[in-house]
Each structure stands twice: as structure tokens, then as C-alpha cells.
Amino acid sequence: MSESATEKALSASMERPEIKMRGTNVSVFYGAKQALYDVNLDVRENSVTALIGPSGCGKSTFLRCLNRMNDTIDICRVTGEITLDDENIYAPAIDVVELRARVGMVFQKPNPFPKSIYENIVYGPRIHGQVSTRAEMDEIVERSLMKAGLFNEVKDRLHEPGTGLSGGQQQRLCIARAIAVSPEVILMDEPCSALDPIATAKVEELIDELRVNYTIVIVTHSMQQAARVSQRTAMFHLGNLVEEGPTEKMFTNPDTKLTQDYITGRFG
Amino acid sequence: MPEAHTVTSYDDELRFLVRRLSEMGGIAERMVADAVAALVNADTASAQRVISEDLLLDNGEREVYDKAVIIIAKRQPMASDLREIIGSIRIASDLERVGDLGKNIAKRVIAVHTMAQPRKLVRGLEHLAELALTQLKEVLDAFATRSPTLANSIRERDEEIDAIYTSLFRELLTYMMEDPRNITACTHLLFCAKNIERIGDHATNIAETVYYVATGEQLAAERPKDDETASMIAPPPGAA
């Protein structure tokens, strides 16, 4: 029996983890209020990193630093360094629009554009100049929807509004839209919290498949989800990174009492 | 127990498991002690009581299983809670087996006392049983206090039981060679001794489980072994 190329690549990346993104002494301030304190966290390539912690712990803030979504908030200030492939993404030379094409995002509530399924997918590639002909657009729509596991469900109604899909389908459409611009990293902010268990299972299955080609960082309030989909887990509390490690260890025998209390439901 | 869960009924469910296991532990201890006492005193009535008590442990084990499965389904436990629930399932099985072994000793009481002079033979067995019962009692304390240190020291001590069992094995073999009329009773006593030695092994299993529940780490696979009876042979008649 021969291992597939993907499996080989995966097992190789397990042995020598490549760091895709690295946060060094990251602090975030909203006005005078500090939301993150000197966070040092690595995001490994082709793996899923889960960020967990109670509400207000800073996990979403950290996630939003990874593609400079916090720039959209006027009073927000980020210090420290975040690199993508060893390049500081807060350096002046960085084009934020290009950065967000490389580091895509999927939000808590499915938010398709009020346009057709087809237009939802081609919008990004078109503004980034990645596609121009009809054939190229058709191809990227099919490929993105395939990867998001949605193609068979919507192939006969590509020109109907994306908002007409079910919640779970809308979220997978948003994932397809994020994939369409060929990102390297996908950030997910509670991608399943508005979905039913079956739609959640489909998205989780998708996350596992996407890991082969992308690096994923996911914020989730569901401990079980973090345990199921991620390889590494980072626990935040009051703006501090409490603990980071292999997911299996985090959920069976965490090092800190804080993590233990949080994941077993003994908080506060 | 660590501090309380936000959902208090979760704590009640976990406490139920702990309470049920400590009851089972008490019953198992008493059954073994009574079975050995019945053997020593040729008390068939007491032996009969031990045999009927085994049902309590069978039911206890089933109840722990059922409740544990429900907690897992309902709470999706993590970390120390998960280890505790899995540990409870394992400990319930070990205690149920201890009960079976105690029952088996009780069943042999009548057969052993068909022999004229079993007293002196039974004495060695008494000592073995004392050691095994101490192990069992202490391991239940280790579980109640979640003490990995105590659990580890109990496991180390299993060696002693194995050594005494080996010497008892040798002694019984000698009696059988002395007088073939002893064979029936000695064979039964040999099984009783083996049962008690097995009880020590179950105490060791529980100690390992307690250690895992408390620390999240497994003890090293190798543990002291001093039971040499598997390779022991009687010298041919006339050789001595």
C-alpha cells in the first residue's frame, strides 16, 4: 500500500511543523482599554488552530489581528509583530487588500452578498484581477463550490440569490467565497454558531478537508468542536494567552487549572 | 473533588459514581474477608451469604456503567471529568471481579473441609488474604482522596503478595506429595490462593486507574512481578 501524496505531505508537516503565521508580543488596545497582553502564538501550516476562552477573553481580537480586520476600528491600536511567511503584516509596505486575499475570513453569521450564488464567488477574484473571461469565472465558481462541498446542492441554481439558501448552505457559500481568491490562511470566527447540528457537521467535515491545502484558525465557543476539528488549541483569558498545545492534550490533561476549569465547565 | 461545576446537577451525577464505587468497594472488601473467614472456620452458612452477596456487586457495576454512559452523552465531559468517568467504569469492573473471586473462595469452603486437618494449611492463606485486603482497602482510600502517591506505592507492594503466593504454592505442593489424600483439599486451596493473588492484581489495576484519573499520566507498563508459579514443577517422587 502506498501513501497518497497528501498524506505524505501531512505527516511530513506533523514532523516538522512549518510556522505559517507568528504573533510576537501582540498587544491590542481599544482606546485606553487593553484587550490583549503580549500574546506569543504560532499558527502552523496545514493545520487547524482553535482559539478558545470565555467571552471577552481576546480570542476574536487576536483572530482579527491576523488579517488586520482591527484596522477598521478607529480607536484600535495593535503593538508587537505578526508575520505571515516571516513577513511583518503590519509593515507599511503591506497592501492590506492583498493581505486579506491571502488571509481570508469567515464570520459567525453567514453573510452572502445580496447577489446570485455565482456573483458571490466571482466577486473577489474579479476585484483582485484573478479572473477576467467567462470561462475562467465558470471554472472558479465550480472549483470553489466543489471544495466547499456545495456544488452538487446548488449547481442548478447558480444564478439565484445566495440569500435564498439555507443557513448551513449560506455558510458554506461564504467559505467557497473565501476560497475563491486562493487564500493561504482562512480565519473562522465561530463559523457554526448559527447552524444546526447537521450543517455544523458538514462545515466541520469541510474544515478537515480544507486543512490539506490551507492553514485554518478558528474561534469557537464549543469545546467539543475545538476538540474535533483542531490539531492545536490556544486558551485565552482576560486578554492573556493561558496555554497552547496539542488539542488532544488540552482536552484530556491540560497543564493549567484555568484551562481545566474552563473546559470542564467550572468557570467563575 | 475539585471545585463545583457551573451546572450543579453535573456534580451530583459525578458524586453518585464516587458514592456507588465506595459502596461497591466496601461490599467487595467484606465479601473477601468473610469468604476467607468462612474457609478458616469451616462456616458454610457464612460462605453461603458471601455467595448471595455477589449479586450486589453485579448490580453496582451495571448501575455505574449506565450512569457513566448517560453522563458522557449528556455532559460531554472533558479533561479531569472525563478521566474520572472512564476511571469509574474501570474500577467498577475491577470491583465486580473481586466479588467474583470472593464468591469463588466461598464456594470451595465445603470441599476444603472434607479433609481432616486443613487448619494449618489455611493459616498461610489467611496471611495472603490480609495483605490483599490491605491493598484493596488502601486503594479505595487512594481513590477517595485521588492520591497518586498512595496509588503508586500500592502498586509497588503487589510484589509481596506474589512472593507469598509463590511460597504457598510450594507448600501446598509438598502436602500433596506427602499424602495423596490431601490432593482434593489442597487443589481447592491452591485455587483460593490464586483467587486472592488475583484480588491483589485487581487492587493494582485500580491503583493504576486512580493514578491516571489524578494525574492524566499512565504509570509505566512494567510493574514488579514475583509470581514464579507459572514455571514451577514438583520434584519426581523419591527425588528428595
Interface residues (C-beta under 8 A of the other chain):
Chain A: M223 Q224 A227 F251 T252 N253 P254 T259 Q260 D261 I263 T264 G265 R266 F267 G268
Chain B: P2 E3 A4 H5 T6 V7 Y10 R75 Q76 P77 M78 A79 S80 D81 L82 R83 T215 G216 E217
